Structure formats: C-alpha cells, structure tokens
Amino acid sequence: MYKKFGNAIDKSVRESEIVNCRAKASVYSRHPNFHCKIDCGYLNNTSFMEDIF
C-alpha cells in the first residue's frame, strides 16, 4: 500500500508544475502576525487546503 502511494506522489511531482504561492517572509491575509518561514507552494492541477489555522 505505501509503495503505491509513494509511486503516485513521485509521479505527481514529476509530471506537475510547482507553483510558488507564498514567498518566504510573506504574510498570511487572515493572520497578519504570521509570516511564512519558508517558500510555500503546490503542484499545479492538484487540490490543497491553504489556510489550516
């Protein structure tokens, strides 16, 4: 099971464009006191939850 999941992740990363949506030190719109400590992004044509706070 884990091998199939790992293979699916590898394939998604290989075949998708990485989109940088928040640069390091940028501020979250809903949380102005929270600054990103790293560049944040996602794989294009995938789904994700942006604000988990």
JOSUL-V707630 format. One record per helix or strand of 3 or more residues. SS is the DSSP state (2 for helix, 1 for strand). FROM is the first residue (numbers start at 1). TO is the last residue. If there is no record, write none. Layout:
BEGIN
ss:SS from:FROM to:TO
ss:SS from:FROM to:TO
END
This chain:
BEGIN
ss:2 from:2 to:15
ss:1 from:18 to:22
ss:1 from:40 to:43
END
